[in-house]
């Protein structure tokens, strides 16, 4: 968004239109850098280190832990007389039906599954323009990106991606009179996973105009401890894209997908007289923000400094005032001991045990057993 970064190449006029009528959250943080636990925390208001929901194979409604009885945002409105509707990706894909009781009957349509959408990503494959297909890592299909013909996502109901379909549902809902107040949730699938959108969105970003982001530094991981390096590289996606010579094309596909979703957001905004909610002038962000990824792995930031501590005692510390891209790990520099210690004192004294697994691990987890041989390591450069 150019409203956040004047150098951003991505066109998002509708997101900026939305932001202009509300409040800007200029720093983005998530409770957990993974889909299921971050959505569980957002929907329930219970942080991962208290709920025990740390990874994608954990479903918060399918446990004997207290989090299973948590009231979601949608349920709160439903219990107070609201009509609650939900369209698209709101909860984690595998567990989206666990929360059906939080919505007014007949007003929930999830994503990805054929009972909810006409075309999921697999259904799009026969329609892809062959000359645009790119698969940097054939063993990991989410790296795939490509373009659909430009007659997609227009007026033909037989040629709608699921995000266009969900936007249409939201627009229809907003255009219908209701006999009570309502709470509407709309979640979009793109730009995550495979970036498949009509060619006209790719055409907005000529390949020769694509630049490698200024935050990239080839040796950036050299002062990052072993657990952090593993998390940044184990999937191999970046290496596969670069080795295939597709880095700029990959960026282009992401930009195209973001702009496609921005257009869907704009269509939904056109369907509602949006009040300037959450308008505020507060400049400080209040207390520091905690992010967690597995037991004993925490990141905490106060807006200027960020401190990371892993389960084995490894640390990272950054000064965003001078190093917004986090190129230089200052954890071992005694000059930064005071702010580092201040943030360290705010980390959880204990973490909730992991809840039961509802499915197989997907490889993204930062589990202690993966690093039993790792002693505290890597003095900062």
C-alpha positions as CSV (number, residue, x, y, z in Angstrom):
1,X,0.0,0.0,0.0
2,X,1.5,3.3,-1.1
3,X,-0.2,4.9,1.9
4,X,2.1,2.9,4.2
5,X,5.1,2.8,1.9
6,X,5.5,5.4,-0.8
7,X,7.9,3.1,-2.6
8,X,5.4,0.2,-2.8
9,X,4.8,-1.0,-6.4
10,X,1.5,-2.6,-5.5
11,X,-1.7,-0.9,-6.5
12,X,-4.3,-1.1,-3.7
13,X,-6.7,1.9,-4.1
14,X,-9.6,0.3,-2.4
15,X,-7.7,-0.8,0.7
16,X,-6.5,2.8,0.9
17,X,-10.1,4.0,0.5
18,X,-11.1,1.7,3.4
19,X,-8.2,3.0,5.5
20,X,-9.0,6.6,4.8
21,X,-12.4,6.1,6.5
22,X,-11.1,4.3,9.5
23,X,-7.8,4.2,11.5
24,X,-4.5,3.2,10.1
25,X,-2.7,0.4,11.9
26,X,0.7,1.2,10.4
27,X,2.5,-1.7,12.1
28,X,1.3,-5.2,11.4
29,X,1.7,-7.9,14.0
30,X,0.1,-11.4,14.3
31,X,-0.2,-13.6,17.3
32,X,1.3,-16.6,15.5
33,X,3.0,-16.7,12.1
34,X,0.7,-19.6,11.0
35,X,-2.9,-19.9,9.8
36,X,-4.8,-22.0,12.3
37,X,-3.4,-20.6,15.5
38,X,-3.4,-16.9,14.4
39,X,-7.1,-17.2,13.4
40,X,-8.0,-19.0,16.6
41,X,-6.3,-16.2,18.6
42,X,-8.0,-13.5,16.5
43,X,-11.5,-15.1,16.7
44,X,-11.4,-15.9,20.4
45,X,-9.2,-13.2,21.8
46,X,-7.1,-15.8,23.5
47,X,-3.3,-15.7,22.8
48,X,-1.6,-18.9,21.8
49,X,0.6,-19.0,24.9
50,X,-2.6,-19.2,26.9
51,X,-4.7,-21.4,24.7
52,X,-2.1,-24.0,23.6
53,X,-3.1,-23.6,20.0
54,X,0.4,-23.2,18.3
55,X,0.3,-24.9,15.0
56,X,-1.9,-25.7,11.9
57,X,-2.7,-29.2,13.0
58,X,-4.5,-28.0,16.1
59,X,-8.2,-27.3,16.1
60,X,-9.3,-25.2,19.0
61,X,-12.9,-26.7,19.0
62,X,-11.6,-30.3,19.1
63,X,-9.7,-30.3,22.4
64,X,-10.5,-30.9,26.1
65,X,-8.6,-27.7,27.0
66,X,-10.6,-24.6,28.0
67,X,-10.1,-22.9,24.7
68,X,-12.7,-25.3,23.2
69,X,-15.3,-23.3,25.2
70,X,-14.2,-19.9,24.1
71,X,-16.7,-17.5,22.6
72,X,-15.7,-16.3,19.2
73,X,-16.3,-12.8,17.9
74,X,-19.2,-14.0,15.7
75,X,-20.8,-16.0,18.5
76,X,-20.7,-12.9,20.8
77,X,-22.7,-11.0,18.3
78,X,-25.1,-13.9,17.6
79,X,-25.7,-14.3,21.4
80,X,-26.6,-10.6,21.6
81,X,-29.3,-10.7,18.9
82,X,-27.3,-10.0,15.7
83,X,-27.6,-11.8,12.4
84,X,-24.1,-13.2,11.9
85,X,-22.9,-14.0,8.4
86,X,-19.6,-15.3,7.1
87,X,-18.3,-15.7,3.6
88,X,-14.9,-17.0,2.6
89,X,-11.7,-17.9,4.5
90,X,-12.4,-16.9,8.1
91,X,-11.2,-19.9,10.1
92,X,-8.5,-22.3,9.1
93,X,-9.5,-24.3,6.0
94,X,-9.5,-27.8,7.7
95,X,-11.6,-26.6,10.6
96,X,-13.9,-24.0,9.1
97,X,-17.0,-26.1,9.8
98,X,-16.2,-26.4,13.5
99,X,-17.7,-22.9,14.0
100,X,-21.0,-23.3,12.1
101,X,-23.0,-22.7,15.3
102,X,-21.5,-19.2,15.5
103,X,-23.5,-18.1,12.4
104,X,-27.1,-17.6,11.8
105,X,-28.4,-20.7,10.0
106,X,-28.0,-20.3,6.2
107,X,-25.6,-17.4,6.4
108,X,-22.2,-19.2,6.2
109,X,-20.4,-20.1,3.1
110,X,-16.8,-21.2,3.6
111,X,-14.0,-21.5,1.1
112,X,-12.0,-24.1,-0.9
113,X,-14.5,-27.0,-0.5
114,X,-16.8,-27.7,-3.4
115,X,-19.9,-27.6,-1.2
116,X,-19.1,-23.9,-0.8
117,X,-17.5,-22.6,-4.0
118,X,-17.9,-23.5,-7.7
119,X,-14.2,-23.4,-8.5
120,X,-11.3,-24.1,-6.0
121,X,-7.7,-23.9,-7.1
122,X,-7.7,-27.4,-8.6
123,X,-10.7,-26.6,-10.7
124,X,-8.8,-23.6,-12.2
125,X,-5.9,-25.7,-13.6
126,X,-7.6,-26.6,-17.0
127,X,-8.3,-23.0,-17.6
128,X,-4.8,-21.6,-17.1
129,X,-3.1,-20.0,-20.0
130,X,-0.4,-22.6,-20.7
131,X,2.3,-20.0,-21.6
132,X,1.9,-18.4,-18.2
133,X,2.3,-21.6,-16.0
134,X,5.3,-21.5,-13.6
135,X,6.0,-24.2,-10.9
136,X,9.3,-23.3,-9.2
137,X,9.1,-26.4,-7.0
138,X,7.1,-29.3,-8.5
139,X,7.2,-31.1,-5.1
140,X,5.4,-28.2,-3.5
141,X,2.4,-27.0,-5.6
142,X,1.6,-23.9,-3.6
143,X,4.6,-22.3,-5.4
144,X,2.7,-22.5,-8.6
145,X,1.6,-19.3,-10.3
146,X,-0.1,-18.5,-13.6
147,X,-2.8,-16.5,-15.3
148,X,-6.4,-17.1,-16.3
149,X,-7.9,-15.7,-19.5
150,X,-9.3,-12.2,-19.1
151,X,-12.9,-13.3,-19.5
152,X,-12.6,-14.7,-15.9
153,X,-13.9,-12.8,-12.9
154,X,-16.2,-10.6,-14.9
155,X,-19.9,-11.3,-15.5
156,X,-20.0,-15.0,-16.5
157,X,-21.1,-16.9,-13.4
158,X,-19.4,-20.0,-14.8
159,X,-16.0,-18.2,-14.7
160,X,-15.7,-16.9,-11.2
161,X,-12.9,-17.7,-8.8
162,X,-13.9,-18.3,-5.2
163,X,-12.9,-14.8,-4.0
164,X,-15.1,-13.2,-6.7
165,X,-17.9,-15.5,-5.7
166,X,-17.5,-14.6,-2.0
167,X,-17.5,-10.9,-2.8
168,X,-20.7,-11.4,-4.8
169,X,-22.3,-13.1,-1.8
170,X,-21.3,-10.2,0.5
171,X,-22.6,-7.6,-1.9
172,X,-25.9,-9.5,-2.2
173,X,-26.1,-9.7,1.6
174,X,-25.5,-6.0,2.0
175,X,-28.1,-5.2,-0.6
176,X,-30.8,-7.1,1.2
177,X,-32.9,-5.6,4.0
178,X,-32.5,-7.3,7.4
179,X,-34.9,-7.2,10.4
180,X,-32.1,-6.9,12.9
181,X,-28.5,-5.6,13.2
182,X,-25.9,-7.8,11.6
183,X,-22.2,-8.7,11.8
184,X,-20.7,-9.7,8.5
185,X,-17.3,-11.4,8.1
186,X,-15.7,-11.7,4.7
187,X,-12.4,-13.5,4.2
188,X,-10.4,-13.8,0.9
189,X,-8.1,-16.6,-0.2
190,X,-5.7,-14.7,-2.4
191,X,-2.9,-13.8,-2.4
192,X,-1.9,-16.8,-0.4
193,X,-0.9,-20.1,-1.8
194,X,-1.1,-20.4,-5.5
195,X,-1.3,-17.0,-7.2
196,X,-3.8,-17.6,-10.0
197,X,-5.6,-14.5,-11.3
198,X,-6.7,-13.2,-14.7
199,X,-4.0,-12.0,-17.0
200,X,-5.1,-8.3,-16.8
201,X,-3.8,-8.1,-13.3
202,X,-0.4,-9.4,-14.3
203,X,-0.4,-6.8,-17.1
204,X,-0.5,-4.1,-14.6
205,X,3.0,-5.0,-13.5
206,X,5.3,-5.3,-16.6
207,X,8.1,-7.8,-15.8
208,X,10.8,-5.2,-16.6
209,X,9.4,-2.9,-13.9
210,X,9.7,-5.5,-11.1
211,X,12.6,-4.8,-8.7
212,X,13.9,-7.0,-5.9
213,X,12.6,-5.5,-2.6
214,X,15.1,-3.2,-0.9
215,X,14.7,-5.2,2.4
216,X,16.5,-8.2,0.8
217,X,20.1,-8.9,1.9
218,X,21.9,-12.1,0.8
219,X,23.7,-12.6,4.1
220,X,20.8,-11.6,6.3
221,X,20.6,-15.0,8.0
222,X,24.2,-15.2,9.0
223,X,23.6,-13.7,12.4
224,X,20.3,-15.4,13.0
225,X,20.3,-18.4,15.5
226,X,19.7,-21.9,14.2
227,X,16.0,-22.2,15.0
228,X,15.3,-18.9,13.2
229,X,17.4,-20.0,10.2
230,X,15.6,-23.2,10.0
231,X,12.2,-21.5,10.0
232,X,13.3,-19.1,7.2
233,X,14.7,-21.8,4.9
234,X,13.4,-25.3,5.6
235,X,10.5,-25.1,3.2
236,X,12.9,-24.2,0.4
237,X,10.4,-22.0,-1.5
238,X,12.7,-19.0,-1.8
239,X,15.6,-21.1,-3.0
240,X,13.4,-22.9,-5.5
241,X,12.1,-19.7,-6.9
242,X,15.6,-18.1,-7.2
243,X,17.2,-21.2,-8.6
244,X,14.5,-21.4,-11.3
245,X,15.3,-17.8,-12.3
246,X,11.7,-16.8,-11.4
247,X,12.1,-14.3,-8.6
248,X,10.8,-11.3,-10.4
249,X,8.0,-13.3,-12.0
250,X,7.1,-14.6,-8.5
251,X,6.9,-11.1,-7.1
252,X,4.8,-10.1,-10.1
253,X,2.3,-12.8,-9.4
254,X,2.0,-11.7,-5.8
255,X,1.4,-8.1,-6.8
256,X,-1.2,-9.2,-9.3
257,X,-3.0,-11.3,-6.7
258,X,-3.0,-8.4,-4.2
259,X,-4.5,-6.1,-6.7
260,X,-7.1,-8.6,-7.7
261,X,-8.2,-8.9,-4.0
262,X,-8.1,-5.1,-3.7
263,X,-10.7,-5.0,-6.4
264,X,-12.9,-7.5,-4.6
265,X,-12.6,-5.4,-1.5
266,X,-13.6,-2.3,-3.4
267,X,-16.7,-4.1,-4.8
268,X,-17.8,-5.0,-1.2
269,X,-17.1,-1.4,0.0
270,X,-19.3,-0.1,-2.8
271,X,-22.1,-2.2,-1.3
272,X,-22.1,-0.6,2.1
273,X,-22.2,2.9,3.4
274,X,-19.1,2.5,5.5
275,X,-19.0,4.5,8.7
276,X,-15.7,5.8,9.9
277,X,-15.3,3.2,12.6
278,X,-12.2,2.9,14.8
279,X,-11.3,6.5,14.1
280,X,-8.6,7.6,16.5
281,X,-5.6,9.9,16.7
282,X,-3.5,7.9,19.2
283,X,0.1,7.8,18.1
284,X,1.7,5.4,20.6
285,X,0.7,1.8,20.4
286,X,0.3,1.0,24.1
287,X,1.8,-2.0,25.6
288,X,4.3,-4.2,23.6
289,X,3.0,-6.8,21.3
290,X,3.7,-10.5,21.7
291,X,3.9,-13.1,19.0
292,X,4.4,-16.8,19.7
293,X,5.3,-19.9,17.5
294,X,5.4,-23.0,19.7
295,X,6.3,-23.4,23.3
296,X,9.2,-21.2,24.4
297,X,9.5,-19.3,21.1
298,X,8.4,-15.6,21.5
299,X,8.9,-12.3,19.8
300,X,8.0,-9.0,21.5
301,X,8.1,-5.5,20.2
302,X,7.4,-2.1,21.7
303,X,7.3,-0.3,18.3
304,X,11.0,0.6,18.2
305,X,12.8,-2.6,19.4
306,X,12.0,-6.2,18.7
307,X,13.3,-9.0,20.9
308,X,13.1,-12.7,20.0
309,X,13.9,-15.6,22.3
310,X,13.8,-19.3,21.3
311,X,13.2,-22.3,23.5
312,X,17.0,-23.0,23.7
313,X,17.9,-19.5,24.9
314,X,19.0,-18.2,21.5
315,X,18.2,-14.5,21.0
316,X,17.6,-11.8,18.4
317,X,17.3,-8.1,19.1
318,X,16.7,-5.3,16.6
319,X,16.5,-1.5,16.6
320,X,13.8,-0.6,14.1
321,X,14.7,3.1,14.3
322,X,18.0,2.4,12.5
323,X,17.4,-1.1,11.0
324,X,13.8,-1.5,9.7
325,X,14.7,-4.6,7.7
326,X,16.3,-6.3,10.7
327,X,19.6,-6.9,9.1
328,X,21.8,-6.6,12.2
329,X,21.2,-8.8,15.2
330,X,22.2,-6.8,18.3
331,X,21.4,-9.4,20.9
332,X,25.0,-9.9,22.0
333,X,25.9,-6.2,21.9
334,X,26.1,-5.0,25.6
335,X,25.1,-1.5,24.5
336,X,21.6,-2.7,24.0
337,X,21.3,-4.7,27.2
338,X,18.9,-2.4,28.9
339,X,16.1,-2.3,26.3
340,X,16.6,-6.0,25.6
341,X,16.2,-6.9,29.2
342,X,13.2,-4.7,29.6
343,X,11.4,-6.5,26.8
344,X,12.6,-9.9,28.0
345,X,10.9,-9.3,31.4
346,X,7.6,-9.1,29.5
347,X,7.7,-12.5,28.0
348,X,5.3,-15.1,29.4
349,X,6.6,-16.8,32.5
350,X,5.0,-20.1,31.3
351,X,3.3,-21.4,28.2
352,X,0.2,-23.5,28.0
353,X,0.8,-27.1,27.0
354,X,0.0,-27.9,23.4
355,X,-3.6,-29.0,22.7
356,X,-4.2,-32.3,21.0
357,X,-3.4,-32.7,17.3
358,X,-6.3,-32.8,14.9
359,X,-4.2,-33.8,11.8
360,X,-0.7,-34.3,10.6
361,X,2.0,-31.8,11.0
362,X,2.6,-29.7,7.9
363,X,6.3,-29.1,8.4
364,X,6.1,-25.5,9.5
365,X,6.1,-26.2,13.2
366,X,8.9,-24.9,15.5
367,X,9.0,-27.9,17.9
368,X,11.5,-28.4,20.6
369,X,12.3,-31.9,19.4
370,X,13.5,-30.6,16.1
371,X,16.3,-28.7,17.8
372,X,17.4,-31.0,20.7
373,X,21.0,-30.8,19.6
374,X,21.0,-27.0,19.4
375,X,22.8,-25.3,22.2
376,X,22.5,-21.5,22.4
377,X,24.5,-20.3,19.3
378,X,25.6,-17.6,17.0
379,X,27.1,-14.5,18.6
380,X,25.8,-11.4,16.8
381,X,28.0,-9.9,14.1
